[in-house]
Amino acid sequence: MQEVSEKRTIPIPEEVREAYRLWRPTPLVRARRLEKALKTPARIYYKYEGVSPTGSHKPNTAVPQAYYNMRQGIERLTTETGAGQWGSALSFAGSLFDLDVEVYMVRVSYEQKPYRKVMMRLFGAEVVPSPSTQTAVGRRVLEEDPDTPGSLGIAISEAIERCLSQENTRYSLGSLLNHVLMHQTVTGQEAAEQLRMVDDYPDTVIGCVGGGSNFSGLAYPFLRDRLRGAPPKETRFIAVESTACPSISRGEYLYDHGDTGRMTPLIKMFTVGHEFIPEPIHAGGLRYHGMAPSLSALVRDRLVEPRAYDQVESLSAAVMFARAEGLIPAPETAHAVKAAVDEATRCRETGEERTILMLMSGHGLLDMAAYEALLEGRLTPFQLPQKTIDENLGRLKQLYPFA
Ligand SMILES: *Cc1c(COP(=O)(O)O)cnc(C)c1O
């Protein structure tokens, strides 16, 4: 019901607040040393979600989702995970409310990030590399390409198929949907209060986007000020994606499925096509073909600016951030860091004292393979060829001519 609710606010249940207290409120940090390193007159603040139990913003929605399922008498959750962040978060949340959790993990991440797998098992979950032979969708994909790196789209299809074939089981999604974005607004609401304490308000709000949840969670409470009229400032909202999977900057606004196996309802969103399998970049959480429908509508209406960076420039900015602030960003987060660095650098040139607010969606302490590749010069700056996007969207438009 939260997915289709028209209510302005929905209270956070006490049991969820109690779990949130394990790590919330999260710190809002002024990045003074980064400002100095960039010689910028801008004030850079980051809201740091890396202090959560699994190191990202994802438990903000995993906990309420597990709680509501438990209340309904559900015994098992199935889900997919890309980089392993969502799987870890749901495994943790399942352990809080005594639910079994079954995670389909995109194969390339399963191999690149073995410790995420261990973290999920530590919290009691079962982890399966996707595509797998446990589902019809997985078997079909493996028949066509036994060496496929897998994708979030395929893993979602497998998790849904497993959910439908077991009793008392629900499928849980960690991004994209309205209720997920709403759960994430806890970060934006906290940031607004924290900025009020220092009498500041953002001119620029920045977040990285895979399915759109961490960005929207931070941005929507500020966008509400703007949409209600008379906002304190004419704030810009910048959503940063990967050039390897550029749905909002180079995709089209169409009806598409959320998954490769076409099991989800059609969703109106920016997409590069549900058949698209992105290059195995290190920012696994940004390897998703679509974008949250509400965020897509805001991009269409030009209230949110899309931007794309490749993983080399992003991780390089993250290294600079780490050397200044002492925190190592997740590869996904590195894309937001790059945008914040670029915006602050522009302020140096124009002399503008802008307030930049960024969501640090997670830490990268389990992503050393990505940083190792960068430091050894082995990282590739993938750009998705236009031809691939056109071909994928051409097939989609043939499939659904009305879209
Ligand atoms: C999953 C993830 C993302 C991308 O997902 P969104 O739903 O767009 O937020 C970004 N950063 C981190 C650290 C993640 O784990």
The ligand as a Gaussian input file, in Angstrom:
#p B3LYP/6-31G(d) Opt

LIG

0 1
 C       23.128000       0.074000      -4.214000
 C       24.019000       1.207000      -4.070000
 C       23.900000       2.336000      -4.891000
 C       22.918000       2.460000      -6.022000
 O       21.577000       2.238000      -5.714000
 P       20.521000       3.408000      -5.586000
 O       19.215000       2.720000      -5.414000
 O       20.569000       4.223000      -6.853000
 O       20.897000       4.201000      -4.411000
 C       24.753000       3.393000      -4.641000
 N       25.689000       3.349000      -3.678000
 C       25.839000       2.269000      -2.886000
 C       26.901000       2.286000      -1.842000
 C       25.005000       1.170000      -3.054000
 O       25.152000       0.114000      -2.253000

